[in-house]
Amino acid sequence: MSAFDTPDTPVGRCRWQVRGGARLRDPEAKGLVERTNGYFETSFLPGRTFTCVADFNTQLTEWLVKANGRHHRSLGCKPADRWAADLAAMVALPPVAPTLGWRTTTRLPRDHYVRLDSNDYSVDPVAVGRKVDVVADLTSVTITWGGRLVGRHERCWVQHQTITDPAHRAAALAMAAAHRRRPVPTDEHEVQQRDLSTYDAAFGLEEVA
């Protein structure tokens, strides 16, 4: 389940929608997910307002405590009463933690921004032209270059936004100004200037001229 902001809503207000994913080619799992999402949309969302994703998660956590303590007719008990049996039936976690979140490697373009879910996040321009690693989770976006941190932002859930770190903007302006002030290199090597009459003589054009 996730929530998202939309650009057509006022600042500080969000429009929320419950989302869920099911395994491919598994119609039974799809039905379970849809029923769960429908329950959240009709029992949790109505009448609530949220200021941010963190506020949404806080309210949902508090509401789940109450929801899991109610008697469900389909279960014949409270969901919380099933936790001990479910926990006992679970297998142990793998020795190596699975990779979580979203990550990729890309070459930083000249505009020193990386794109994630239609949003652009600024990066320290010192890494322009280099391959950077972008790692994101539900709350943050982190960009590193060879293990060096070159960008960190709060994850934005509004679509088609540009998120700029003021330090990155200042660094880019300073680099541009330094490039403009750089003296034009002078040619220290003298190039021989050949007399054009030499070509006339080589092609037998002296009499014609």
N, C-alpha and C positions, 0 to 999 in steps of 0.2 A: 504494500500500500504506500502511496506517495502522494504528495501535494505539490502544486506548482503555482507560481505567480503568473499573471498575464499582464502585458504592457498596457492594456486598455483599462486597468483598474487604477484608482488613486494611489499615490505613494503611501506606504504603510498599510494598505489593504490588499488582500489576496483573494483570488477565486480558487476554490479547492475542488479537487476531484479525486476519487478513490481509484487507484490503478492496481492491477495485479497481473502476474504472468503465470501461464500454465505451460507444462511441458508440451512440446510439439507432438502431434499425432496421439494425444491422450485425452479423448473427449470426457472421460470421467473426471480427470483433474480439472479440466476447463469448467465443468459444471460446479465443482466445489469452490473454485476461485470466484466465479460469478455470484454464487449465492452469498459467499462471505463479503464480497464487495457491496452487494446489494444491502446486506444487513448493516454495514458501516454507513452507507449513504442514507439509509432511512432512520437509523437509530442514533447515530453519533453526530453527523454533520448538521441536521436541521436546527436552526436557531442559534448556531454558534458563529462567532467571528474570531479571526486569527490575525495577529500582527506580523508573524513571520513563521518560517518553518519550525523553529525551535518552540514557539508557542503552540503550534499545531501538535507537535510530538508530546509536549508536556500535558496538554489537555487530553490527548488520546491515551496516554499512559494512565492518567487518573481515571478516565472513563473505563478502561479495560479492567481495572481492579473491581469496579462495581459490576460490569457486565459478566465477568468470570465468576462472580459470586452469586449470580441469579440461577435459579433452577430452570433448566432447559428441558422442555417436554420431549424433544427428539432424543436427548441423551439419557433422560430419566434421572439426571442428577445435575449438580453444578459443574461447569467445566473445570473449576479449580480442584474438584475432588478427583479428577482423572490425572492430574499432573504426576502424582507419585508413581502410578502404574506406567505412564508413558515414559517417565524418566528411567525407570528400571528396565524398560524394554529397549532403550536406546543403546547403540554401540558406542564404544569409546571414540574420542576425537583422534584424528590422525596425528602421528608424531610431528609432522611438518604442517604448519598452519597453511590453509589454502590462500591463494592470492585473492584479495578482496578489492573492490572498487574498480576503477577504470584507469588504464595506463597505456601510454603509447610513446614512441620515440619519433621525433620529427626535426627537420632542419629549420632553425629560426629564420624567418624571412627578414627583409630589410625594415619592415614596419615594426619589428620586435613584438609581435602579438601571436599567441597561439589560440586556436579555435577549439571549443568544446561545447557540443550541443547547441550550435548556432550562436554561441557567445564568444567574444574575443577577450582574452586576458593578457595584460601587458607583461613583458619580461625585460630584465635588465639588458639594455642594448649591447652590453659588452659581449653577449653570446650570439650576436647576429652572425649568420653563416655557419654556426656550429650546430651539431645535433644535441637536442635537449630532451630530457625525459619528463613527461607530463603525467602526474599521478593525481587522481581525483577520487573523492568519496562523496557522501551526501552533504558534507559541510564545508569542504575546502578543496582548493586546487593548488598543487605544489609543482613547481618547475625547477629542475636541477640540471646543471651542466657539469659533467664529469664529477659528480658528487658535490658540487658547489651549489648552494641555494641561490637561484637567480630570479625567483618569483614565488609569491604565496598570496593567495586571495581567498576570500570567503566565497563559497560556491553560490552562484547566482542562478535562480530558477526562472527568472523572467527571460523570455526568448528574445534573440536579436539585440543583445546589449553589448556595450564595450566597457570593460572594467579596467581602469588605469590606475596604477600606483603612482602617486605624485613623484616619488623618488625616481621611477623609471622615466617619467616625462622630463624631469630636470636633467637626468643623465643624457637623454637623447638630445636635448637642446644644447647642452654643453659640448657634446661631441660634434654636433653640426656647426656650432660657432668656432670650435677649434679647427675644423676642416676648412672653413672659409678664411680663417686667418693664416692658414699655412701658406708660406711663400711659394710662388711659382718657381719650379726648378729651372735653372739656367743651363743651357747647353755649353759645357766646358770644352767640348771637342770641336775644333775648327774643321769645317767641311770644305773641301776644295771646290771652287767654282770654275768650271771649265768654260773656255771661250766657245761661243756658239759657232764661230767660223770653223772650228775644228770638225764639226759635223758636216758643214758644207763641203769641206775638203774631202772628207771620207766618202761622201756620196757623189762627188764630182759636180757640185752645184755652184762652184765659184764663178764659172763663165756665165751661167744663166743669171746669177745675181747681178 
